[in-house]
Amino acid sequence: MQASAEPGAAEDTVKGRIPDAAQQRTPKKLPIPRLPTSSLKSNQQRTARACAACRTRKTKCDGRKPVCRQCSRLDLDCYYAGSKRERQQLELDTVRFRATAYETLLRDIISESNRMDIKPIEEIISKHFQGNPEAFSTLMAARSLSDQHLQQPHPGISLARMHLTLASNRASSTQPLQDCPLVQTSNIGHWTDLVDNTTASHLLSLYFTWDNPTWHLIDQEMFLRDLESGRTRFCSSLLVHALLFFGCVIAIPSFSYHLARITDRREEKVLGEKLYSALQRLWNIEKEITCLPTAQSSIMIGLLCCTFGIDRMGTSYIMHGATLCRQLGLHQEQPSFLQDDIDREADSVSRCHKLISWAVFDVQALAAQVYRKKSAWKEPPSVSFSETEAAALDEGDEWSPYPFLNPIFRPFVHTAARARGGLVVIVNDIAIFALKFPDSPMNQEDWEYGFQLYEKLLDWRASLPSVVTPDENTSPHILILHMYYHATVVSLCELFNLYSDSTNTPINTEFDTQGLKLQAMSAIGSLILLFQTCHGFKSLPVVMLHYFCAAGVHSISQLRPQDPKWSLVLESCVVGLWHMSLGWGRLCTAFLRTIELVLKATKPDVSLISPKVRAVMQQLNTNRWTATDVKSLAADYVVYHVPNSKGQGAAAGPQHQAHGLQSLIYAMDEHSLG
């Protein structure tokens, strides 16, 4: 019977032992009932991978993604590290990268020590080599960096290279760099074999950070989407090469890979030449394709030609691209070529359409104004951002001067683009009005219309939201926007200063064109000084060429001991053009030559010319200006503010004439100006 079972029998049975006689005489014990195992516990699976926060805190993790329960409850950052093998591979790759970086750095040091005959460095290297010859044998047998670069399939233009340069020469700069490019691409090989993904990401980041915010010719989101997918609605090989070339040119003055030798830009120059050659080849292949990337590429090629000092060709490319955009219906409310995308990405396509259409209208209006050409678009686009829409798109956006981490700005890109559109409408009207002269005499109606345009400019300035004014926002594109405003005032006033005479000048104290021009030029000078203070000359949007030239030439006539501002403006313009000449080349050099010739013609007090200006002019005479540069110019760029003869610059009328850049340099270069 079960009741007569000896105490411990159940326990021994459980333990697998047979009870003996002694055990049978012990007091009886009852087994403790066990609770059945919970079905939930029995079916519970172990978490395959805990998040990094739970792993660090050694707490149980339920493995939920994107945020586990523990991190959600404690409001912790939740992320999942790779497997042990993945982490080991990452650590190995990191060690390999560092080893390669250190070897590159050492080779550079060795190359420099050999070139400069630095004995202490050679002795340190020899000491380490003798202590561990096997480890250093490959390094010591390697050729110099300059030889290696010629063998590399892709130039070493990258953010990582910048980090290495900065680490090797901390004394030259303490400004931190970004950890990775702002723009990332993994499919550049589909479009070009001249660069790898690392270089392309870096160059595209430079373009979209510095030049694109001025004119949003390229919508970053749509372009990168097609770049990665291989689609051609917003991307093409031609456009990719154009953007890479712009990025390469921006990279040259932005950060020298050899900090001690800022003009050593061999890699950038080699890559730039390859990209430009490919750009020319691809243009002949793709120019007949009627699509948005072709139109955008045509405008960008036009901007490049203008910076090369051949603006007669450049403006034709710009106007061709603008005309092509009109043929595509970009100025209309619903272009047919965008309808396929609107069904799937209505908000993105709408934003893209508004940004690009106004950018095209903007660039062609500027070209028409500066180079006295007929506008390709007589009216502005029929679509635009509302104030509410622009503010919503700007929410949370930040801008930093890539490749540097700081300073950080709230750029208000869409609000600024909306405001700029209002200014561009007036610029386009002025460009059309200017073509009347000098063929037609200026009359009273012209003065009245000019005053109406000036009042529109004042109303535009008064209507700006505070977030896009220099008092609150010193982002580069905001400062450039206000330079554009004041330059437009100058352009309008100069029409009347140049083409009116004392017989038809109305008495209107509110429209004193000579006085208003001087006020506007003073404002441009102040904005240039502010730009230099906030951003230096690390990277400069291409349009700064225009403002440096205009302010630089004007500053010469304003040099006075009692007003040191203009000496500073002249220095900023000359140094800015010098930095830009490292990348943009001939037009910068021509502008510097223009400033030099005007200095010689006006002969200001030498004490008012800073040592930096004199040093740049000395370099210009010895290394930077040749007869080939003169012969290669085909530039109609108008240089105002240059009198026919000394002492007549303050007067209005025929004696104060505008000179085209090419004709001015041709005329003055042939004469000794002392």
C-alpha positions as CSV (number, residue, x, y, z in Angstrom):
1,M,0.0,0.0,0.0
2,Q,1.2,3.5,-0.7
3,A,0.3,4.6,2.9
4,S,2.7,2.0,4.4
5,A,5.6,3.2,2.3
6,E,8.6,4.1,4.4
7,P,9.6,7.7,4.9
8,G,12.2,8.8,2.3
9,A,11.1,6.2,-0.2
10,A,9.6,8.7,-2.5
11,E,12.7,10.9,-2.2
12,D,15.0,8.0,-2.9
13,T,12.9,6.9,-5.7
14,V,13.1,10.3,-7.2
15,K,16.9,10.2,-6.7
16,G,17.1,6.8,-8.3
17,R,18.2,4.9,-5.1
18,I,16.7,1.7,-3.6
19,P,15.7,2.1,0.1
20,D,17.5,-0.2,2.6
21,A,16.2,-1.6,5.9
22,A,17.6,1.2,8.1
23,Q,15.9,3.8,6.1
24,Q,12.6,1.9,6.5
25,R,12.7,2.5,10.3
26,T,12.9,6.3,10.0
27,P,9.8,8.5,10.5
28,K,7.5,8.9,7.6
29,K,7.9,12.0,5.4
30,L,5.4,13.4,2.8
31,P,6.6,14.6,-0.6
32,I,6.2,18.3,-1.3
33,P,4.0,18.8,-4.3
34,R,5.6,20.7,-7.2
35,L,3.8,23.3,-9.2
36,P,3.6,22.6,-12.9
37,T,5.9,24.6,-15.2
38,S,4.2,27.6,-16.8
39,S,3.4,27.1,-20.4
40,L,4.6,30.7,-21.2
41,K,8.0,30.0,-19.6
42,S,8.4,26.7,-21.3
43,N,7.6,28.3,-24.7
44,Q,9.7,31.4,-24.1
45,Q,12.7,31.8,-26.5
46,R,16.0,33.2,-25.5
47,T,16.8,36.7,-27.1
48,A,19.2,36.2,-29.9
49,R,20.9,39.5,-29.5
50,A,20.6,42.1,-26.7
51,C,20.9,45.8,-27.4
52,A,24.1,47.6,-26.6
53,A,22.6,49.5,-23.6
54,C,21.3,46.3,-22.0
55,R,24.5,44.5,-22.7
56,T,26.5,47.3,-21.0
57,R,24.1,47.4,-18.0
58,K,24.0,43.6,-17.9
59,T,20.2,43.6,-17.8
60,K,17.8,41.3,-19.5
61,C,16.8,42.5,-23.0
62,D,13.7,41.4,-24.9
63,G,15.3,42.2,-28.2
64,R,12.5,44.3,-29.5
65,K,13.3,46.7,-32.4
66,P,13.8,49.5,-32.9
67,V,13.6,50.1,-29.1
68,C,13.5,47.3,-26.5
69,R,11.3,47.6,-23.4
70,Q,14.1,48.4,-21.0
71,C,15.4,51.3,-23.1
72,S,11.9,52.5,-23.7
73,R,11.1,52.5,-20.0
74,L,14.4,54.2,-19.1
75,D,14.5,56.6,-22.1
76,L,17.9,55.3,-23.2
77,D,19.4,55.3,-26.7
78,C,18.7,51.8,-28.1
79,Y,20.8,50.2,-30.8
80,Y,22.1,46.8,-31.7
81,A,25.7,46.1,-32.2
82,G,26.8,43.5,-34.7
83,S,27.6,39.9,-33.8
84,K,30.9,38.9,-32.2
85,R,32.3,38.0,-35.6
86,E,31.1,41.3,-37.1
87,R,32.6,43.3,-34.3
88,Q,35.9,41.4,-34.7
89,Q,35.9,42.1,-38.4
90,L,35.1,45.8,-37.8
91,E,38.0,46.0,-35.3
92,L,40.3,44.4,-37.8
93,D,39.2,46.8,-40.6
94,T,39.8,49.7,-38.2
95,V,43.3,48.5,-37.3
96,R,44.1,48.0,-41.0
97,F,42.8,51.5,-41.8
98,R,44.8,53.0,-39.1
99,A,47.9,51.1,-40.1
100,T,47.5,52.3,-43.7
101,A,46.9,55.9,-42.5
102,Y,50.0,55.8,-40.3
103,E,52.1,54.4,-43.1
104,T,50.9,57.1,-45.4
105,L,51.7,59.7,-42.9
106,L,55.2,58.3,-42.3
107,R,55.9,58.1,-46.0
108,D,54.9,61.8,-46.3
109,I,57.3,62.6,-43.4
110,I,60.1,60.6,-45.0
111,S,59.5,62.3,-48.4
112,E,59.5,65.7,-46.8
113,S,62.6,64.9,-44.7
114,N,64.5,63.8,-47.8
115,R,63.4,66.8,-49.7
116,M,64.2,69.3,-46.9
117,D,67.2,67.5,-45.5
118,I,65.8,67.3,-41.9
119,K,68.4,65.2,-40.0
120,P,66.5,64.7,-36.7
121,I,63.6,63.0,-38.4
122,E,66.0,60.8,-40.4
123,E,67.7,59.8,-37.2
124,I,64.4,58.9,-35.4
125,I,63.3,56.8,-38.4
126,S,66.7,55.0,-38.6
127,K,66.5,54.2,-34.8
128,H,63.1,52.6,-35.1
129,F,64.2,50.8,-38.3
130,Q,67.2,49.3,-36.5
131,G,65.1,48.2,-33.6
132,N,62.5,46.4,-35.7
133,P,63.7,46.1,-39.3
134,E,61.1,43.5,-40.4
135,A,58.2,45.8,-39.4
136,F,59.6,48.8,-41.2
137,S,61.2,47.2,-44.2
138,T,58.1,47.7,-46.5
139,L,57.8,51.3,-45.4
140,M,61.4,52.1,-46.0
141,A,61.4,50.5,-49.4
142,A,58.4,52.4,-50.5
143,R,58.6,55.2,-53.0
144,S,57.7,58.8,-52.2
145,L,54.1,59.8,-52.0
146,S,54.3,61.9,-55.1
147,D,55.3,58.7,-57.1
148,Q,52.6,56.7,-55.5
149,H,49.9,59.2,-56.3
150,L,50.6,58.7,-60.0
151,Q,50.0,55.0,-59.6
152,Q,46.7,55.3,-57.8
153,P,43.6,54.6,-59.8
154,H,41.7,57.4,-58.0
155,P,43.0,60.6,-56.5
156,G,43.1,60.7,-52.7
157,I,40.6,63.5,-52.3
158,S,38.5,62.6,-49.4
159,L,37.4,63.6,-45.9
160,A,39.6,60.9,-44.4
161,R,42.6,62.4,-46.1
162,M,41.7,65.7,-44.6
163,H,41.5,64.1,-41.1
164,L,45.0,62.7,-41.7
165,T,46.4,66.0,-42.8
166,L,44.9,67.8,-39.8
167,A,46.2,65.1,-37.4
168,S,49.7,65.5,-38.8
169,N,49.7,69.2,-38.4
170,R,47.6,70.2,-35.4
171,A,49.3,73.6,-35.1
172,S,47.8,74.7,-38.4
173,S,44.2,74.3,-37.5
174,T,42.1,73.4,-34.5
175,Q,38.8,73.5,-36.2
176,P,37.1,70.0,-36.0
177,L,36.0,68.2,-39.1
178,Q,32.9,66.1,-39.9
179,D,33.2,62.4,-39.2
180,C,31.7,61.5,-42.5
181,P,30.5,63.2,-45.7
182,L,27.1,64.8,-45.5
183,V,26.2,63.2,-48.9
184,Q,26.6,59.4,-49.2
185,T,26.6,57.5,-52.5
186,S,27.3,53.8,-53.1
187,N,26.5,53.7,-56.8
188,I,28.9,56.2,-58.4
189,G,30.4,53.5,-60.6
190,H,27.2,53.4,-62.6
191,W,27.8,56.9,-63.8
192,T,31.6,57.4,-63.9
193,D,34.9,55.5,-63.5
194,L,36.9,58.6,-62.6
195,V,36.2,58.5,-58.9
196,D,35.2,56.0,-56.3
197,N,32.2,56.3,-53.8
198,T,34.4,57.9,-51.1
199,T,35.7,60.7,-53.4
200,A,32.3,61.2,-54.9
201,S,30.6,61.5,-51.5
202,H,33.1,64.1,-50.5
203,L,32.9,66.2,-53.6
204,L,29.1,66.1,-53.7
205,S,29.0,67.2,-50.1
206,L,31.1,70.2,-51.0
207,Y,28.9,71.2,-53.9
208,F,25.6,70.8,-52.0
209,T,26.9,72.6,-48.9
210,W,28.4,75.6,-50.6
211,D,27.2,76.3,-54.1
212,N,23.7,74.8,-54.4
213,P,22.1,76.8,-51.5
214,T,22.7,80.0,-53.6
215,W,20.7,78.7,-56.6
216,H,18.9,75.4,-56.0
217,L,19.6,74.2,-59.5
218,I,19.7,70.6,-58.3
219,D,17.2,69.1,-55.9
220,Q,19.5,67.0,-53.6
221,E,16.9,64.4,-52.6
222,M,15.6,63.6,-56.1
223,F,19.1,63.7,-57.6
224,L,20.6,61.3,-55.0
225,R,17.5,59.0,-55.3
226,D,18.1,58.6,-59.0
227,L,21.9,58.5,-58.6
228,E,21.5,55.4,-56.3
229,S,18.8,53.7,-58.4
230,G,20.3,54.4,-61.8
231,R,17.2,56.3,-63.0
232,T,17.6,59.3,-65.4
233,R,14.7,61.6,-64.6
234,F,16.8,63.8,-62.2
235,C,20.3,62.4,-62.9
236,S,22.6,61.7,-65.8
237,S,26.3,61.0,-66.4
238,L,26.7,64.6,-67.7
239,L,25.1,66.1,-64.6
240,V,27.1,63.9,-62.3
241,H,30.4,64.9,-63.9
242,A,29.3,68.6,-63.7
243,L,28.6,68.4,-60.0
244,L,31.8,66.5,-59.3
245,F,33.8,69.1,-61.2
246,F,32.2,71.9,-59.1
247,G,33.0,70.0,-55.9
248,C,36.6,69.5,-57.0
249,V,37.0,73.2,-57.7
250,I,35.5,74.1,-54.4
251,A,37.8,71.6,-52.6
252,I,41.0,73.2,-53.8
253,P,40.8,76.5,-51.8
254,S,38.7,75.0,-49.0
255,F,41.3,72.8,-47.4
256,S,44.9,72.1,-48.5
257,Y,46.0,68.5,-48.1
258,H,49.5,69.9,-47.6
259,L,48.9,72.7,-45.1
260,A,52.3,74.2,-45.4
261,R,51.9,74.5,-49.2
262,I,48.4,75.8,-49.9
263,T,49.1,76.1,-53.7
264,D,50.0,72.4,-53.9
265,R,46.9,71.1,-55.5
266,R,48.2,68.5,-57.9
267,E,45.6,65.8,-57.2
268,E,42.7,68.2,-57.4
269,K,44.0,69.7,-60.6
270,V,44.6,66.3,-62.2
271,L,41.1,65.1,-61.2
272,G,39.5,68.4,-62.3
273,E,41.1,68.1,-65.8
274,K,39.8,64.5,-66.2
275,L,36.3,65.6,-65.1
276,Y,36.3,68.5,-67.4
277,S,37.5,66.4,-70.3
278,A,34.7,63.9,-69.6
279,L,32.2,66.8,-69.3
280,Q,33.1,68.0,-72.8
281,R,32.8,64.5,-74.2
282,L,29.5,63.7,-72.5
283,W,28.0,67.1,-73.6
284,N,28.4,66.1,-77.2
285,I,26.7,62.8,-76.5
286,E,23.8,64.0,-74.3
287,K,23.1,67.5,-75.5
288,E,20.4,66.4,-77.8
289,I,18.5,64.6,-75.0
290,T,15.6,66.9,-74.0
291,C,15.4,66.4,-70.3
292,L,15.9,68.2,-67.0
293,P,19.5,66.9,-66.3
294,T,20.6,68.2,-69.7
295,A,19.1,71.6,-69.1
296,Q,20.7,71.8,-65.6
297,S,24.1,70.6,-67.0
298,S,23.9,73.3,-69.8
299,I,23.5,76.0,-67.1
300,M,26.3,74.7,-65.0
301,I,28.6,74.4,-68.0
302,G,27.7,78.0,-68.8
303,L,28.7,79.1,-65.2
304,L,32.0,77.3,-65.7
305,C,32.7,79.0,-69.0
306,C,32.0,82.4,-67.4
307,T,34.5,81.6,-64.7
308,F,37.0,80.7,-67.4
309,G,36.8,84.2,-68.8
310,I,34.8,83.1,-71.9
311,D,31.4,84.5,-70.9
312,R,30.3,85.0,-74.5
313,M,30.1,81.2,-74.7
314,G,29.0,80.8,-71.1
315,T,25.9,83.0,-71.4
316,S,24.8,81.1,-74.5
317,Y,25.0,77.8,-72.5
318,I,23.0,79.4,-69.6
319,M,20.3,80.8,-71.9
320,H,20.2,77.5,-73.8
321,G,19.6,75.6,-70.5
322,A,16.9,78.1,-69.5
323,T,15.2,77.9,-72.8
324,L,15.2,74.1,-72.6
325,C,13.6,74.3,-69.2
326,R,10.8,76.4,-70.7
327,Q,10.3,73.8,-73.4
328,L,9.9,71.2,-70.7
329,G,7.3,73.4,-69.1
330,L,9.2,74.0,-65.9
331,H,7.7,77.5,-65.6
332,Q,4.2,76.0,-65.7
333,E,2.1,74.8,-62.8
334,Q,2.1,71.1,-63.9
335,P,5.0,70.2,-66.2
336,S,4.1,67.1,-68.1
337,F,7.6,65.5,-67.6
338,L,7.0,65.4,-63.8
339,Q,3.5,63.8,-63.9
340,D,4.9,60.2,-63.5
341,D,6.6,61.2,-60.2
342,I,3.8,63.3,-58.8
343,D,1.6,60.3,-58.4
344,R,4.2,58.6,-56.1
345,E,6.0,61.4,-54.5
346,A,3.8,64.5,-54.7
347,D,5.4,66.5,-51.9
348,S,9.0,65.9,-52.9
349,V,8.3,66.6,-56.6
350,S,6.4,69.8,-55.7
351,R,9.3,71.0,-53.6
352,C,11.8,70.1,-56.4
353,H,9.7,71.8,-59.0
354,K,9.5,75.1,-57.1
355,L,13.2,75.2,-56.1
356,I,14.6,74.4,-59.6
357,S,12.2,76.5,-61.6
358,W,13.0,79.6,-59.5
359,A,16.7,78.8,-59.6
360,V,16.7,78.6,-63.4
361,F,14.8,81.9,-63.6
362,D,17.3,83.4,-61.2
363,V,20.5,82.4,-63.0
364,Q,19.2,83.5,-66.4
365,A,18.1,86.8,-65.0
366,L,21.5,87.4,-63.4
367,A,23.3,86.5,-66.6
368,A,21.0,88.9,-68.5
369,Q,21.7,91.7,-66.0
370,V,25.5,91.3,-65.7
371,Y,26.2,90.5,-69.3
372,R,23.5,92.6,-71.0
373,K,21.7,89.7,-72.7
374,K,18.1,89.0,-73.5
375,S,16.2,87.1,-70.8
376,A,15.2,83.6,-71.8
377,W,12.2,83.8,-69.4
378,K,10.2,87.0,-69.7
379,E,8.0,86.1,-66.7
380,P,8.7,84.2,-63.5
381,P,7.5,80.6,-62.8
382,S,3.8,80.2,-62.0
383,V,4.5,78.1,-58.8
384,S,6.1,79.2,-55.6
385,F,6.3,78.4,-51.9
386,S,3.8,80.0,-49.6
387,E,5.1,81.5,-46.4
388,T,3.6,78.7,-44.3
389,E,4.9,76.0,-46.6
390,A,8.4,77.4,-46.6
391,A,8.5,77.7,-42.8
392,A,7.3,74.0,-42.5
393,L,10.0,72.8,-44.8
394,D,12.7,74.7,-42.9
395,E,11.7,73.3,-39.5
396,G,14.7,71.7,-37.8
397,D,17.2,72.2,-40.7
398,E,20.8,73.0,-39.8
399,W,23.8,74.1,-41.9
400,S,27.5,73.8,-41.1
401,P,30.4,74.7,-43.3
402,Y,31.4,71.2,-44.5
403,P,33.9,69.7,-44.1
404,F,34.0,71.6,-40.8
405,L,31.7,70.8,-37.8
406,N,31.0,74.4,-36.8
407,P,29.6,76.9,-36.6
408,I,26.1,75.6,-37.0
409,F,23.3,77.8,-38.5
410,R,19.6,77.7,-39.0
411,P,19.7,78.2,-42.8
412,F,16.0,78.8,-43.5
413,V,16.7,77.6,-47.0
414,H,13.1,77.6,-48.3
415,T,12.2,80.9,-46.7
416,A,15.3,82.5,-48.2
417,A,14.5,80.9,-51.6
418,R,10.9,82.3,-51.4
419,A,12.3,85.8,-50.6
420,R,15.0,85.6,-53.3
421,G,12.3,84.9,-55.9
422,G,10.7,88.3,-55.2
423,L,14.1,90.0,-55.8
424,V,14.8,88.1,-59.0
425,V,11.5,89.3,-60.5
426,I,12.8,92.9,-60.1
427,V,16.3,91.9,-61.4
428,N,14.7,90.4,-64.6
429,D,12.7,93.6,-65.1
430,I,15.8,95.7,-64.8
431,A,17.7,93.5,-67.2
432,I,15.0,93.9,-69.8
433,F,14.9,97.7,-69.2
434,A,18.7,98.1,-69.5
435,L,18.6,96.8,-73.1
436,K,17.0,100.0,-74.3
437,F,20.2,101.9,-73.7
438,P,22.3,103.4,-75.2
439,D,20.4,103.0,-78.4
440,S,17.5,105.1,-77.1
441,P,17.8,108.4,-75.4
442,M,16.8,108.4,-71.7
443,N,13.6,110.4,-71.1
444,Q,11.4,111.4,-68.3
445,E,9.3,108.3,-68.5
446,D,12.5,106.2,-68.1
447,W,13.3,108.1,-64.9
448,E,9.8,107.5,-63.5
449,Y,10.0,103.8,-64.3
450,G,13.4,103.6,-62.8
451,F,12.1,105.2,-59.6
452,Q,9.2,102.7,-59.5
453,L,11.8,99.8,-59.8
454,Y,13.8,101.3,-56.9
455,E,10.6,101.6,-54.8
456,K,9.9,97.9,-55.5
457,L,13.4,97.1,-54.2
458,L,12.8,99.1,-51.0
459,D,9.5,97.3,-50.5
460,W,11.1,93.9,-51.0
461,R,13.8,94.7,-48.4
462,A,11.2,95.9,-45.9
463,S,9.1,92.8,-46.3
464,L,11.8,90.3,-45.5
465,P,11.3,88.1,-42.4
466,S,14.0,88.7,-39.8
467,V,15.3,85.1,-40.0
468,V,16.8,85.9,-43.4
469,T,18.5,89.2,-42.5
470,P,22.2,89.5,-41.6
471,D,21.3,90.7,-38.1
472,E,19.9,87.3,-37.3
473,N,21.4,84.9,-39.8
474,T,24.9,85.0,-41.3
475,S,24.7,81.8,-43.3
476,P,26.6,82.3,-46.6
477,H,23.5,82.2,-48.8
478,I,21.8,84.8,-46.6
479,L,24.8,87.2,-46.9
480,I,25.0,86.6,-50.6
481,L,21.2,87.3,-50.9
482,H,21.8,90.8,-49.4
483,M,24.8,91.4,-51.6
484,Y,22.6,90.6,-54.5
485,Y,20.0,93.1,-53.4
486,H,22.6,95.9,-53.0
487,A,24.2,95.0,-56.3
488,T,20.8,95.2,-58.0
489,V,20.5,98.8,-56.6
490,V,23.9,99.6,-58.0
491,S,23.0,98.1,-61.4
492,L,19.8,100.2,-61.6
493,C,21.5,103.4,-60.6
494,E,24.3,102.9,-63.0
495,L,21.9,102.9,-65.9
496,F,21.0,106.5,-65.1
497,N,24.6,107.5,-64.2
498,L,25.8,106.2,-67.5
499,Y,23.1,107.1,-70.0
500,S,21.6,110.4,-68.7
501,D,22.9,113.9,-68.9
502,S,22.2,117.2,-67.2
503,T,19.4,118.1,-69.7
504,N,17.1,115.2,-68.8
505,T,18.0,114.5,-65.2
506,P,14.8,115.1,-63.1
507,I,15.0,116.8,-59.7
508,N,14.1,113.9,-57.4
509,T,15.9,113.8,-54.0
510,E,14.6,110.3,-53.3
511,F,16.2,108.9,-56.5
512,D,19.7,110.3,-56.2
513,T,21.3,107.6,-58.3
514,Q,24.9,108.5,-57.6
515,G,24.4,108.8,-53.9
516,L,22.3,105.6,-53.8
517,K,25.0,103.7,-55.7
518,L,27.6,104.7,-53.2
519,Q,25.4,103.7,-50.3
520,A,24.8,100.3,-51.9
521,M,28.5,99.7,-52.6
522,S,29.3,100.6,-49.0
523,A,26.8,98.0,-47.9
524,I,28.4,95.4,-50.2
525,G,31.8,96.2,-48.7
526,S,30.5,95.7,-45.2
527,L,28.8,92.4,-46.1
528,I,32.1,91.1,-47.6
529,L,33.9,91.9,-44.3
530,L,31.1,90.1,-42.4
531,F,31.4,87.1,-44.7
532,Q,35.2,86.9,-44.1
533,T,34.7,87.2,-40.4
534,C,32.1,84.5,-40.2
535,H,33.4,82.1,-42.9
536,G,36.9,83.1,-44.0
537,F,38.0,81.9,-47.4
538,K,37.7,78.1,-46.8
539,S,35.1,77.6,-49.4
540,L,33.4,80.3,-51.5
541,P,30.3,80.0,-53.8
542,V,31.2,80.9,-57.4
543,V,29.0,84.0,-57.3
544,M,31.4,85.6,-54.8
545,L,33.7,86.3,-57.8
546,H,31.2,89.0,-58.9
547,Y,31.0,90.7,-55.6
548,F,34.8,90.6,-54.9
549,C,35.4,92.2,-58.3
550,A,32.8,94.9,-58.0
551,A,33.7,95.8,-54.4
552,G,37.4,95.5,-55.1
553,V,37.4,98.0,-58.0
554,H,35.1,100.4,-56.2
555,S,37.2,100.3,-53.0
556,I,40.1,101.9,-54.8
557,S,38.3,105.1,-55.4
558,Q,37.3,105.2,-51.7
559,L,40.7,104.8,-50.1
560,R,41.3,107.5,-47.5
561,P,43.3,107.7,-44.3
562,Q,40.3,108.7,-42.3
563,D,38.2,105.7,-43.5
564,P,40.2,102.5,-43.0
565,K,37.2,100.3,-43.9
566,W,38.0,100.5,-47.6
567,S,41.5,99.3,-47.2
568,L,40.1,96.3,-45.4
569,V,37.5,95.7,-48.1
570,L,40.2,95.9,-50.8
571,E,42.3,93.4,-48.9
572,S,39.4,91.0,-48.4
573,C,38.5,91.2,-52.1
574,V,42.0,90.7,-53.3
575,V,42.7,87.8,-50.9
576,G,39.3,86.3,-51.7
577,L,40.0,86.4,-55.4
578,W,43.4,84.9,-54.8
579,H,42.0,82.0,-52.9
580,M,39.3,81.4,-55.5
581,S,41.9,81.6,-58.3
582,L,43.4,78.4,-57.0
583,G,40.3,76.6,-58.2
584,W,38.3,78.8,-60.6
585,G,41.4,80.1,-62.4
586,R,41.4,82.6,-65.3
587,L,38.5,84.9,-64.4
588,C,39.7,85.4,-60.9
589,T,43.1,86.2,-62.3
590,A,41.6,88.6,-64.8
591,F,39.7,90.3,-62.0
592,L,42.9,90.6,-59.9
593,R,44.6,92.0,-63.0
594,T,41.8,94.6,-63.4
595,I,42.2,95.7,-59.7
596,E,45.9,96.0,-60.3
597,L,45.5,98.1,-63.4
598,V,43.0,100.4,-61.7
599,L,45.4,100.8,-58.8
600,K,48.2,101.8,-61.2
601,A,45.9,104.2,-63.0
602,T,44.6,106.0,-59.9
603,K,47.9,105.8,-57.9
604,P,46.5,105.9,-54.3
605,D,48.6,106.5,-51.3
606,V,50.8,103.4,-50.9
607,S,50.3,103.4,-47.1
608,L,46.6,102.6,-47.8
609,I,47.5,99.4,-49.6
610,S,47.9,96.5,-47.2
611,P,51.0,94.2,-47.4
612,K,48.7,91.3,-48.4
613,V,47.4,93.1,-51.4
614,R,51.0,94.0,-52.5
615,A,52.1,90.4,-52.0
616,V,49.2,89.1,-54.2
617,M,50.0,91.7,-56.9
618,Q,53.6,90.7,-56.8
619,Q,52.7,87.0,-57.3
620,L,50.3,88.0,-60.1
621,N,53.0,89.8,-62.0
622,T,55.6,87.0,-61.5
623,N,53.6,83.8,-61.7
624,R,49.9,84.2,-62.5
625,W,49.4,86.4,-65.5
626,T,50.6,85.6,-69.0
627,A,50.0,86.8,-72.6
628,T,48.0,83.6,-73.1
629,D,45.6,84.7,-70.4
630,V,44.9,87.9,-72.3
631,K,44.5,86.2,-75.6
632,S,42.2,83.5,-74.1
633,L,39.7,86.1,-72.8
634,A,36.3,86.4,-74.5
635,A,34.6,88.3,-71.7
636,D,31.9,91.0,-71.9
637,Y,31.7,91.2,-68.1
638,V,31.1,94.9,-67.4
639,V,33.4,96.6,-64.9
640,Y,31.7,99.8,-63.7
641,H,33.2,102.5,-61.5
642,V,36.3,103.0,-63.8
643,P,36.6,106.7,-65.0
644,N,37.9,107.6,-68.4
645,S,40.6,109.7,-66.8
646,K,41.8,110.5,-63.4
647,G,39.7,112.7,-61.3
648,Q,36.4,112.3,-63.3
649,G,35.0,109.3,-61.4
650,A,32.5,111.2,-59.3
651,A,30.7,112.8,-62.1
652,A,27.7,111.2,-63.9
653,G,27.2,111.1,-67.6
654,P,29.4,110.2,-70.6
655,Q,32.7,110.8,-68.9
656,H,31.9,108.0,-66.4
657,Q,31.7,104.9,-68.6
658,A,31.3,101.2,-68.1
659,H,34.1,99.1,-69.5
660,G,33.9,95.4,-70.5
661,L,36.5,93.3,-68.8
662,Q,38.2,92.2,-72.0
663,S,38.4,95.6,-73.6
664,L,39.6,97.2,-70.4
665,I,42.5,94.7,-70.0
666,Y,43.4,94.9,-73.7
667,A,43.5,98.7,-73.6
668,M,45.4,99.0,-70.3
669,D,47.7,96.1,-70.6
670,E,49.3,97.6,-73.7
671,H,50.3,100.8,-71.8
672,S,52.8,101.3,-69.1
673,L,50.9,102.8,-66.2
674,G,53.9,103.4,-63.9
